[in-house]
Amino acid sequence: MVNAEQRAPSREKMERLACLLLVIRHSAFAQIALTRAGSPYFLPRKGNSRGATSVTSAHSTFLRKALLIGALALVPFGAGRLAAAPPEKTQLQLGVGGKQLLYYLPLTIAEQLGYFKDEGLDVTINDFGGGAKSLQALVGGSVDAVTGAYEHTIDMQSKGQDVRALVELGRFPAIVVLVKADKAAGMKTPADMKGFKIGVTAPGSSTQFFVSYLIAKAGGKPADASFIGVGTGPTAVAAMQKGEIDAISHLDPVISKLQGDGGVTVLADSRTEKGTTQIFGGPLPAAVLYTRKSFIDANPETTQRLVNAFVKALDWLAKASPEDIAKTVPEAYWLGDKDLYARAVRASLEAYSRTGIIPPAGMETSLGMLKEFNPEIAGATIDLSKTFDDRFVRKARGK
């Protein structure tokens, strides 16, 4: 038979229980429990030099309350985190079209600072020659998700494919159109780019969408220009320098490099809120993380962890200096000039999303942009609510 002394919980055990509650969530209830651990409920038995506690009704009541308080404290504060389901898929293939471009900087930050690993994910990044190619990889099934332009979700819906954005990475496009100075001298509007050879990251990418919109809005026809894929790094710079193209629609650091070299004129600049509003009349979401709805449905925990990593990257970028960023990215991103890269970052910092959530007005602006030059989308019925799933970013931010 177990005697009363054996049944009595020791003071040490009670203190450990209370301390555990404190560690778990700094619970005010646990602090009360710890205080009471030294209360008169714990009285040494007479004649017992070891300080064993006696069993009293108060003692039992306190133990029950402590356990109940501990259980209740866990539910609202830590239970979800402690009992989080494991990711359905830990090894992921992620596509991007020009990883070194500042358009995709949040992806590099998430990778370099280990945010994917912190979320228990092993992410392999596949860098394609442009956004259109990374989209093709998603459709073909060779990647699980893509960091790419938001407008691709609209374009794919018009084609009957359900692709959804999960977190906004860029709130402005940060795309700039440069024209060679000798060509710009005879231009009055973007419609005068008829016959131009225009460099873009890749045909069908957001850089082509951007300049096509400018031409169409000015009354021209995008089909009257030639769009040439020049890649996303040094090859883009070389194409302009060698005169292989007359104009270029591109991103930093390529744009800052070409401006520094001289001989170009800025036709349009969407790196700031002011510039974006002047061009489009409102906000225009840029880079996002997107994937197929079927992937989201089959892998909700994996999806959440991916979004968590990108939200951490956005929060880091919101506080980092251009110099901090330059030190964090691989040296290959600098195009041979660290100071140039830092200047490019400074010119584009305003473009990164502050919340990760695409505003409805931004979705409408994107649709309006695409309708301007894409007859297929102009004639389609688009449900914008099905282009962005905000559940995961809101959960990541505790909303």
Order of alpha helices (4+ residues) and beta strands (2+ residues): alpha-alpha-alpha-alpha-alpha-beta-alpha-alpha-beta-alpha-beta-alpha-beta-beta-alpha-beta-alpha-beta-alpha-beta-alpha-beta-alpha-beta-alpha-alpha-alpha-alpha-alpha-alpha-alpha
